[in-house]
Amino acid sequence: MILAGDVGGTKTVLAVYESGVGTLEKVVEETVPSRGTSLDAIVTDFVARHQVRGLTRACFGVPGAVVDGVCKTTNLPWTIEEAGLRKALGVGKVKLLNDLQAAAYGMLHLDDSELVYLNPGRTLDRRRNLAVIAAGTGLGEALLVWDGERHIPMASEGGHTSFSPQNDLEIALLKFLQQKHQGHVSWERILAGPGLASVYEFLRGYYADHGGPAESATVRERMQREDVGAVVGIEAVKGLDKLCVAAAQLFCALYGAEAGNLALKGLATGGIFIGGGIAPKLLPVLKESAFLANFVDKGRFRGLLSGIPVVVAQNDKAPLIGAAQYASRLL
């Protein structure tokens, strides 16, 4: 029996799997808010309520860098330790993975029906390096390095590297975000749910000074009651609110630029997986935006990037699947 978890800044998904010879069968799954004193408390409560017996291994994808079995989470006030979880669960084999490392491993186990190609005509090459970039509550990035026999998921904190603007509009966005965040502007400040809200806020002021779509009273009223990023995404997919459409298109264009950066850094010629919760919701905008144009716009490496498949993963359980698969192989 295996306990797997996908720990996010907003919610935590936990599941118990029964492991057979080359098989994993889910027994129970539950999503709970990521709040409370600790992950230890959340998982022990889950195990007790579902009367889980016979656990032998556990693996959790967690939002932050894992060093020597310890993670100080990025978007949660927690310190998570493998040793503490082993004691709390009474299980000898517990592993913490960076959340994108778990997601990357899970991508290898998705069906083709769960993948949407942004550049049709290309096919993932599963015998080369692959990469994953995922915008959600934050921005995660990971590599899947091919060693000649299998892929090795490599964690990173690439989402916290410095945003690199390429034109006057993006420079203006950088200056806006530097003021808003009082200093360093990472890619995550843009490519995440709160980032989409920030892009909208920036364009609202920018267009007021330079001419462009104005904010509608209806959208403004909704944003007072609902999550701003979610409203922007919903209205952009509808295509009726010009300011929301412009914000989502700029967001997607920058998403493509950073995906191209990741592809070059990892020489991910086998393909790029777009994970996280935002891409599937923005898929119509993503397809029509400058995502692919910015993905390949890397000067002398345009030709290399033009041949790399880019796919959107529509199964949001990839990190959970990856954690379970990793746990099943713990020795």
C-alpha positions in Angstrom: 0.0 0.0 0.0 1.4 3.4 -1.1 0.4 6.9 0.1 1.0 9.6 -2.5 0.5 13.3 -2.2 0.5 16.5 -4.4 1.0 19.4 -2.0 0.2 22.8 -3.5 0.0 26.3 -2.2 -3.8 26.2 -2.2 -4.8 22.5 -1.9 -3.3 19.1 -1.2 -4.4 16.0 -3.0 -3.8 12.7 -1.2 -4.4 9.2 -2.5 -3.7 5.6 -1.4 -2.7 3.1 -4.1 -2.4 -0.7 -4.0 0.8 -1.7 -5.8 0.9 -4.9 -7.8 3.4 -6.3 -10.3 3.7 -3.4 -12.7 0.3 -2.0 -11.7 -1.0 0.8 -9.4 -4.7 0.8 -8.4 -6.1 3.8 -6.6 -8.0 2.9 -3.4 -9.0 6.3 -2.1 -8.4 9.9 -3.0 -9.2 13.2 -1.3 -8.5 16.9 -1.8 -8.1 19.1 1.3 -7.1 22.7 1.8 -3.4 23.3 2.3 -3.8 24.9 5.7 -3.2 23.9 9.3 -0.1 23.3 11.4 1.7 20.9 9.1 1.6 18.3 6.4 2.2 15.7 9.0 -1.1 16.6 10.6 -2.9 16.5 7.3 -1.7 13.1 6.3 -2.2 11.4 9.6 -5.7 12.8 9.7 -6.3 11.4 6.2 -4.9 8.0 7.1 -7.0 7.8 10.3 -10.3 8.9 8.7 -10.0 6.5 5.8 -8.8 3.7 8.1 -5.8 3.0 5.9 -3.9 -0.1 6.9 -0.6 -1.7 5.7 1.2 1.4 4.3 4.7 0.5 3.3 5.8 3.6 1.3 4.9 7.2 0.8 6.0 10.0 -1.6 4.9 13.6 -1.7 5.4 16.3 -4.3 6.0 19.5 -2.3 6.2 23.2 -3.4 9.8 24.1 -2.8 13.4 22.9 -3.0 14.0 19.6 -1.2 17.5 19.5 0.3 18.6 16.5 2.4 15.0 15.4 2.9 13.8 18.8 4.1 11.6 21.4 2.3 10.9 24.9 3.4 7.8 25.5 1.2 7.6 28.5 -1.0 3.9 29.4 -0.8 3.1 27.8 2.5 4.5 28.5 6.1 5.7 24.9 6.5 8.9 23.0 6.9 8.4 19.5 5.7 10.8 16.7 6.7 11.0 13.1 5.5 12.0 12.0 9.0 8.9 13.7 10.6 6.6 12.0 8.1 8.2 8.6 8.6 7.5 9.0 12.3 4.0 10.3 11.9 3.0 7.6 9.5 5.0 4.8 11.0 6.3 4.1 7.5 10.0 3.3 6.8 10.2 4.6 3.3 9.1 8.2 2.7 10.4 10.5 -0.1 9.9 14.2 -0.7 10.1 15.4 -4.3 9.9 18.9 -5.6 6.4 19.3 -6.9 7.5 19.7 -10.5 9.9 16.8 -10.2 6.8 14.7 -9.3 4.8 16.3 -12.1 7.6 15.5 -14.6 7.6 11.9 -13.6 3.8 11.8 -13.9 3.9 13.2 -17.4 5.6 10.0 -18.6 2.6 8.0 -17.5 -0.2 10.1 -19.2 -2.1 8.8 -22.2 -1.8 10.5 -25.6 -5.5 11.4 -25.2 -4.6 13.6 -22.3 -2.2 15.7 -24.3 -3.0 18.6 -26.7 -0.3 19.6 -29.2 0.2 23.3 -29.7 2.3 22.6 -32.8 0.5 19.7 -34.5 2.6 17.6 -36.9 5.2 16.9 -34.3 5.5 14.0 -31.9 7.1 13.7 -28.5 10.4 11.8 -28.7 10.5 9.8 -25.4 14.1 8.8 -26.0 15.4 12.4 -25.6 15.5 15.0 -22.9 12.0 16.4 -22.0 11.0 19.4 -19.8 7.9 20.5 -17.9 6.8 24.1 -17.2 3.7 24.6 -15.1 1.9 27.8 -14.1 -0.6 27.5 -11.3 -0.5 29.0 -7.8 3.2 29.5 -8.6 5.5 28.6 -11.6 7.3 25.3 -11.6 10.0 24.0 -14.0 11.7 20.6 -14.2 13.7 18.5 -16.6 13.4 14.9 -17.6 17.0 13.9 -18.5 17.3 10.8 -20.8 20.3 8.7 -19.7 20.0 6.2 -22.5 17.6 3.8 -20.7 15.2 5.9 -18.7 14.2 9.5 -17.8 15.6 11.0 -14.6 13.3 13.8 -13.2 15.5 16.8 -12.2 14.0 19.4 -9.9 14.6 23.1 -10.3 13.4 26.5 -8.9 13.5 28.0 -12.4 10.3 29.9 -11.8 12.2 32.2 -9.5 14.8 33.2 -12.0 14.7 36.9 -13.2 12.1 38.0 -15.7 13.8 39.1 -18.9 11.7 41.6 -21.0 12.3 41.9 -24.7 10.4 45.0 -25.8 9.1 48.3 -24.6 5.8 46.9 -23.3 7.5 44.2 -21.4 10.0 46.7 -20.0 7.1 48.8 -18.7 5.7 45.6 -17.1 9.0 44.9 -15.4 9.0 48.5 -13.9 5.4 48.1 -12.8 6.2 44.8 -11.0 9.4 46.1 -9.5 7.4 48.8 -7.8 4.7 46.4 -6.8 7.0 43.8 -5.3 9.7 46.2 -4.1 12.6 44.6 -5.9 13.4 41.4 -7.7 10.8 40.3 -10.3 10.9 36.6 -11.1 9.0 34.8 -13.9 6.6 33.5 -11.2 5.5 37.0 -10.6 3.9 36.9 -14.0 3.4 33.2 -14.9 1.0 32.2 -12.1 -2.6 32.9 -11.0 -1.6 36.1 -9.1 0.7 37.0 -12.0 -2.2 37.0 -14.5 -4.0 39.4 -12.1 -0.9 41.6 -12.1 -0.7 41.6 -15.9 -4.3 42.8 -16.0 -3.6 45.5 -13.4 -0.6 46.6 -15.4 -2.4 46.8 -18.7 -5.4 48.6 -17.2 -3.0 51.5 -16.1 -0.8 51.3 -19.2 -3.8 51.5 -21.6 -5.3 54.4 -19.6 -2.1 56.4 -20.4 -1.3 55.1 -23.9 -4.7 54.4 -25.4 -6.3 50.9 -25.4 -9.2 48.9 -24.0 -10.7 50.3 -20.8 -11.9 48.2 -17.9 -15.6 47.4 -18.0 -17.8 48.2 -15.1 -19.2 44.6 -15.1 -15.7 43.0 -14.9 -14.6 45.5 -12.2 -17.6 44.6 -10.1 -16.9 40.9 -10.5 -13.3 41.3 -9.5 -14.4 42.8 -6.2 -16.1 39.5 -5.4 -14.0 36.9 -7.2 -10.4 36.0 -7.8 -9.0 38.5 -10.3 -6.9 36.0 -12.2 -9.8 33.6 -12.6 -12.1 36.4 -13.9 -9.5 37.5 -16.4 -9.1 33.9 -17.7 -12.8 33.2 -17.9 -13.5 36.5 -19.8 -10.5 36.0 -22.1 -11.8 32.6 -23.2 -15.2 34.1 -23.9 -13.4 36.7 -26.0 -15.7 39.6 -25.3 -13.8 41.7 -22.8 -10.9 43.3 -24.7 -8.8 44.2 -21.7 -9.1 40.6 -20.3 -8.2 39.2 -23.8 -5.1 41.5 -24.0 -4.0 40.5 -20.5 -4.3 36.8 -21.3 -2.6 37.1 -24.6 0.4 38.9 -23.0 0.5 36.3 -20.3 0.5 33.5 -22.9 3.2 35.2 -25.0 5.5 35.5 -22.0 4.7 31.8 -21.1 6.0 30.8 -24.5 9.1 32.9 -24.0 10.0 31.2 -20.8 9.1 27.8 -22.1 11.6 28.4 -24.9 14.2 29.4 -22.3 13.7 26.1 -20.4 13.9 24.1 -23.6 17.3 25.6 -24.4 18.7 25.3 -20.9 17.8 21.6 -20.8 18.2 20.8 -24.5 14.8 19.3 -24.2 14.6 18.3 -27.9 12.1 15.5 -27.1 9.4 17.9 -26.2 8.0 20.4 -23.6 5.0 19.5 -21.4 2.9 22.5 -20.3 1.4 21.5 -16.9 -0.4 23.3 -14.1 -4.0 24.4 -13.9 -3.9 27.5 -16.0 -2.9 26.2 -19.4 -5.9 23.9 -19.9 -8.3 26.7 -18.9 -6.7 29.2 -21.2 -6.2 26.7 -24.1 -8.2 28.6 -26.7 -6.3 31.8 -26.0 -3.0 29.8 -25.8 -3.5 28.5 -29.3 -4.2 31.9 -30.8 -1.6 33.9 -28.8 2.1 34.5 -29.5 3.1 31.6 -27.3 4.7 29.6 -30.1 6.1 32.6 -31.8 7.9 33.6 -28.6 8.9 30.0 -27.9 11.0 29.8 -31.1 12.2 33.4 -31.0 15.7 32.7 -29.8 17.9 34.0 -32.6 20.2 31.4 -34.0 18.4 28.6 -32.2 15.0 29.3 -33.9 15.5 26.2 -36.1 16.1 23.9 -33.2 13.2 25.1 -31.2 10.9 25.0 -34.2 11.2 21.2 -34.2 10.4 20.7 -30.5 6.9 19.4 -29.7 4.9 21.5 -27.2 2.0 19.7 -25.5 -0.5 20.8 -22.9 -1.2 18.2 -20.3 -4.9 18.1 -19.5 -4.7 15.7 -16.6 -4.2 17.8 -13.4 -3.3 14.6 -11.5 0.1 14.2 -13.1 2.0 15.2 -9.9 0.0 12.7 -7.9 0.6 10.0 -10.5 4.3 10.8 -10.5 4.5 10.7 -6.7 2.8 7.3 -6.7 5.0 5.9 -9.5 8.1 7.1 -7.7 6.9 5.5 -4.4 6.3 2.2 -6.1 10.0 2.1 -7.0 11.4 3.0 -3.6 13.7 0.3 -2.3 
